[in-house]
Amino acid sequence: MDGFTGWPSELAARYRAAGYWRGEVLGDLLRPWPEWSPQARDPQRTAVVTRTRRHSYAELDTRADQLAAGLADLGIARGDRVIVQLPNSPEFVTTCVALFRIGALPVLALPAHRRAELDYLAGYAGAVGLVTADRGVGVDYREVAAQVRAAHPGLRHVLVVGDPGEFTAWSDVRGTPRPMAGPQPSDVAFFLLSGGTTGLPKLIPRTHDDYAFQLRATAAEMGFGADDAYLAAVPVAHNAALGCPGVLGALRAGGRAVLAASPSPDEVFPLITQERVRLTTVMPAVLSLWLETGPLFGADLDGMIIEVGGAVLPPDVGRAVRPVLGATLTQWFGMAEGMLCFTRPGNGDELAATTQGTPMCADDELVVVDEQDGPLPVGEVGELLVRGPCVLRGYYAVPEHNRRMFTADGFLRTGDLARFTTTGELVITGRIKDVINRGGEKVVADEVESHLLAHERIRAAAVVPVPDPGLGEKVCAVVVVDGVAPTLAEVRALLRERGLADYKLPDRLDVVDALPHTTVGKVDRRALAAQRSTSTAVAQRMPGEPAPRGGGTARAAS
Ligand code: OOB
């Protein structure tokens, strides 16, 4: 496929010989796998559960076949890209599996994404289709779809789960199941959206071979089997809930995927009890919420494993998991790019609360380097470079960007700062990439800045993280203005108008006389963030937020 950088053949051969890549294709999900026990092969077993619905393997497998045939009848073919933006739902699963069976490639968008993100994805991926929901909280996805389609004539098919409005009803797309040529295991299966570094977020190609390995290996390490239930509490379009082992890993193992509409306690705690959930994945901010509310709900998570990752975990939050909830914690350093490091359930609570453990695979290669790419001794902090059987070798169709993001021998520059302990565990200590980690949701500075500059009176803008007790970090826009400064509310309204996802909107606006620059003449976002790391600047806040204490260097916007 044009724009896809595969692994060099010697490495690919090594990954196959080691049994990591076994020639599996993701379209075989929902069907029994050779090593399953006779009990697990029962087609009537439950595959997917929501608060109101239960679907067996047989039911979803048939639906995926019908949908694959229906999509093929519409003209969607192997290699075509289709944006999938669906909430945690059985339709997400059948849509992805149907596309896998055709060899068409889902481009996974988050439910929080809006016109700006979909517009960008449609153009970048050259998408021929969009599968979306009718409505979500505070959004009519059909209106978004209409705008995106108007700008992209190549987006020929819009399928809507629910009331389709002017588009095609997802439920009407059914054909007569038939054999399909399908993809090769080494082909790209789907695209994940990167958390980002510089420029706009890039697409990450994941192959059938590599993702199938991730599903098996993570399930094995967590001891997840056919009798177990996995709870998706965060969006399934995110790698964390999709495939670590996540929803697809649960189905690969013959277990059950329990889909929650949100991670809110009244949604998840009853599901955990009813379905005897064994495993789930959360970001640290959600874990804190569960710790606060678990006792009120009488939640007993005894025997459950909680994977936490995506953002800095305050150690005391990690340490509280067993005493408060009764669950076992494992901490994960994950990237949609394919690197996974995590503590194992038997490693003990202290290690899980304070480190990100060890790599998923014995052939994952991790090095901590200085600014000249020189490897650093154990214990010293530098940038983490990674390579391995699941780690991409290039973002989709961006050769220039790839030359900067990968070393000559194919290591990905993660943009994360890390060190190794003497016992070999990874510890993430910070970040050099210009990304704000807002409770695990990644906000790329460049992207928000480009939208801020659309304001007629904003002359210069830098977007930097500010500390936040709940989310870890929030988004601060530092701007230089001509004339009267806009208010935070105005700026948020403008960006929303421009179709940007809500989680990327500035939480705080600082108006300054000038932005600092580095010696090479770039805006010094690091200096701006450091000035704000104690949260003392005078700034505009969201209504209801407490005023920070003390003075600061910024002048207040009117
Ligand atoms: C997960 O994946 P992404 O792609 O949304 O974000 C990756 C980035 C990392 O580069 C790092 O900056 C940050 O998220 N991160 C952590 C972390 N785990 C990820 N920062 C500090 N501590 C950690 N434990 O976020 C993701 C993917 C799969 C599983 C879990 C998380």
Boltz pocket constraint, residues with backbone or C-beta under 6 A from the ligand:
constraints:
  - pocket:
      binder: B
      contacts: [[A, 193], [A, 194], [A, 195], [A, 239], [A, 240], [A, 244], [A, 308], [A, 309], [A, 310], [A, 311], [A, 312], [A, 313], [A, 331], [A, 332], [A, 333], [A, 334], [A, 335], [A, 336], [A, 337], [A, 339], [A, 356], [A, 414], [A, 416], [A, 428], [A, 430], [A, 431], [A, 437], [A, 440], [A, 442]]
      max_distance: 6.0
